[in-house]
């Protein structure tokens, strides 16, 4: 693995760990400020046909139901920041570089 790939992987991992640490230490009050009102529909991330008025578990797979529209929230968040796009591109380049090294 070359230095650029190693640093890309390291920085990506470090940024994800920092973000996870910040989320763990965020007060529960701020986490509860989602757009979940009394009329929120909850759906299964894997089975979009499963819909209900409140939180619960999917009868097909047992996954927790998410508020409708939350499935792509992380992707929208990541694509909204140039830094996140640069990190994703760097990670993809690193994976391709490792794959090329393994093939040769």
C-alpha positions as CSV (number, residue, x, y, z in Angstrom):
1,X,0.0,0.0,0.0
2,X,1.5,3.4,-1.0
3,X,1.6,6.4,1.4
4,X,-1.3,8.3,-0.2
5,X,-3.6,5.3,0.1
6,X,-2.5,4.7,3.7
7,X,-3.1,8.3,4.6
8,X,-6.5,8.4,2.9
9,X,-7.6,5.3,4.8
10,X,-6.2,6.7,8.1
11,X,-7.9,10.1,7.7
12,X,-11.2,8.5,6.6
13,X,-11.2,6.3,9.7
14,X,-10.2,9.1,12.0
15,X,-12.9,11.4,10.7
16,X,-15.6,8.7,11.1
17,X,-14.4,8.0,14.7
18,X,-14.5,11.7,15.6
19,X,-18.0,12.0,14.2
20,X,-19.2,8.9,16.1
21,X,-17.7,10.3,19.3
22,X,-19.4,13.6,18.8
23,X,-22.8,11.9,18.2
24,X,-22.4,9.7,21.4
25,X,-21.7,12.8,23.5
26,X,-24.6,14.8,22.0
27,X,-27.3,15.5,24.5
28,X,-30.4,13.3,24.1
29,X,-32.5,16.4,23.9
30,X,-30.8,17.4,20.6
31,X,-31.3,13.9,19.2
32,X,-35.0,14.0,19.8
33,X,-35.4,17.2,17.6
34,X,-36.0,15.2,14.4
35,X,-38.9,16.0,12.2
36,X,-41.1,13.4,13.9
37,X,-44.5,14.8,14.4
38,X,-47.8,13.1,15.2
39,X,-48.4,12.4,11.5
40,X,-45.0,10.8,10.8
41,X,-45.1,7.6,8.8
42,X,-42.5,5.0,9.7
43,X,-41.1,2.6,7.0
44,X,-38.7,-0.3,6.9
45,X,-35.3,0.6,5.3
46,X,-35.4,-2.8,3.5
47,X,-39.1,-3.3,2.8
48,X,-40.7,0.0,1.6
49,X,-44.1,-1.7,1.6
50,X,-44.1,-1.9,5.4
51,X,-45.6,1.4,6.7
52,X,-47.1,2.3,10.0
53,X,-48.0,5.5,12.0
54,X,-45.5,5.0,14.8
55,X,-42.1,3.5,15.5
56,X,-41.7,-0.3,15.7
57,X,-40.1,-3.3,14.0
58,X,-40.5,-4.6,10.5
59,X,-42.6,-7.9,10.6
60,X,-40.5,-9.2,7.6
61,X,-37.0,-8.7,8.8
62,X,-37.2,-7.3,12.4
63,X,-35.3,-4.1,11.6
64,X,-36.3,-0.9,13.4
65,X,-38.7,1.3,11.3
66,X,-37.4,4.8,10.3
67,X,-39.3,8.0,9.8
68,X,-40.2,8.3,6.1
69,X,-37.5,10.3,4.3
70,X,-34.8,9.4,6.7
71,X,-33.4,6.5,4.6
72,X,-31.3,8.8,2.4
73,X,-30.5,11.4,5.1
74,X,-26.9,10.3,5.5
75,X,-26.3,10.3,1.8
76,X,-27.8,13.8,1.4
77,X,-25.7,15.0,4.3
78,X,-22.5,13.5,2.9
79,X,-23.1,14.9,-0.6
80,X,-23.8,18.4,0.8
81,X,-20.2,19.0,2.0
82,X,-17.2,19.2,-0.3
83,X,-15.0,17.7,2.5
84,X,-17.3,14.6,2.6
85,X,-17.2,14.3,-1.2
86,X,-13.4,14.5,-1.1
87,X,-13.2,11.8,1.6
88,X,-15.5,9.5,-0.4
89,X,-13.5,10.0,-3.6
90,X,-10.3,9.4,-1.7
91,X,-11.6,6.2,-0.2
92,X,-12.8,5.0,-3.6
93,X,-9.4,5.7,-5.1
94,X,-7.7,3.9,-2.2
95,X,-9.9,0.8,-2.7
96,X,-9.2,0.8,-6.4
97,X,-5.5,1.2,-5.8
98,X,-5.5,-1.8,-3.4
99,X,-7.5,-3.8,-5.9
100,X,-5.1,-3.0,-8.7
101,X,-2.1,-4.0,-6.5
102,X,-3.8,-7.3,-5.7
103,X,-4.5,-8.0,-9.4
104,X,-0.9,-7.5,-10.5
